[in-house]
Amino acid sequence: MKKTGIILLCLIAVLVIAAAAVDRFYLTGFEPQFNALEKERIVTANQLATAKIVYENLNHVRDLVFKNMEFPHQQDSIDQDSTYFDFLTECANDLKLKIVSVTPSPPVTSGNITSSSYDLELEGDFFKFGELCAKVENSRRLMSIETFQVAPMELAVSGVPHNREIRISMRVRTYRVRKGGGA
C-alpha cells in the first residue's frame, strides 16, 4: 500500500507540474487576445456612456422645445408668466436671495418669437447670485440675462458695506416660439 500511495503521489505531482506547464505555455498565447478584449470592453463602455450623455442631452433639448414652443390650437393649462415666477421664486428661496421687486414689461412679438422681459431687484450673497445665473442657464425655459448691475449693500447700523451682501438689478428675457399658423 505504501508503494501505491507513493506512486499515486508522484503521479499527482507530475500532473500538477504538467498542468502548470500547459497553463504557462498554452494560455500565455491567449494573453494578447485577453488584453485586446479588455481594451475593446473599455472602449465599448466609454461609447455607451457617451451615448447615454447624448441621449440625455437630446431629451433635454426636446423638453426645451416643447416647453418653449406654442403649437397651433394649443391651450396652456398654466400661464407662462406663472411658470416663470414659480421658477424665480423657487430659485430665490433655494439660494436664500430676497426678491425686492419684479417688474414685467409687455410681451414683444417678432415673427414667430414672443419675448417677455422682467426687471428684477434682488438682495443677497454675491456667490448666490452666481448660482442664480447658473440656474437660469440650466432652466427648462429659454431665458437670457440681458443686463445686470451689482452694488454693495449699506448696513443700516454701521453704514459700512458688508463684505458679501449685494443688491442686484437685472433684466431677464424669456422666449416663446410659435409653430405653424394660427394662434
Residue pairs with C-beta under 8 A, 6 or more apart in sequence:
63 140
64 140
64 142
67 140
67 141
68 141
68 142
68 175
68 176
68 177
69 176
69 177
69 178
69 179
70 114
70 176
70 177
70 178
70 179
70 183
71 179
71 180
72 179
72 180
72 181
72 182
72 183
73 182
80 116
80 174
80 176
81 104
81 116
83 141
84 116
84 118
84 141
84 174
85 102
87 139
87 141
88 99
88 102
88 118
88 120
89 99
91 97
91 132
91 135
91 136
92 98
92 99
92 122
92 132
95 124
95 125
95 128
95 131
95 132
95 135
96 124
96 125
96 128
97 122
97 123
97 124
97 125
97 128
97 129
97 132
97 168
98 122
98 123
98 124
99 120
99 121
99 122
100 121
100 122
100 123
100 167
101 119
101 120
101 121
102 118
102 119
102 120
102 121
103 118
103 119
103 120
104 116
104 117
104 118
105 116
105 117
105 118
105 119
106 116
107 114
107 115
107 116
108 114
108 115
108 116
108 117
109 115
112 177
112 178
112 179
113 175
113 176
113 177
113 178
114 175
114 176
114 177
114 178
115 173
115 174
115 175
115 176
116 173
116 174
116 176
117 146
117 171
117 172
117 173
117 174
118 171
118 172
118 173
118 174
119 169
119 170
119 171
120 168
120 169
120 170
120 171
120 172
121 167
121 168
121 169
122 129
122 132
122 167
122 168
122 170
123 153
123 165
123 166
123 167
123 168
124 165
124 166
124 168
125 164
125 165
125 166
126 150
126 164
126 166
127 164
129 150
129 166
129 168
133 145
136 143
136 145
136 172
141 174
142 174
142 175
142 176
143 172
143 173
143 174
143 175
144 172
144 173
144 175
145 170
145 171
145 172
146 170
146 171
146 172
146 173
147 170
147 171
148 168
148 169
148 170
148 171
149 168
149 169
149 170
150 166
150 167
150 168
151 166
151 167
151 169
152 161
152 162
152 165
152 166
152 167
153 161
153 162
153 165
153 166
153 167
154 160
154 161
155 161
155 162
155 165
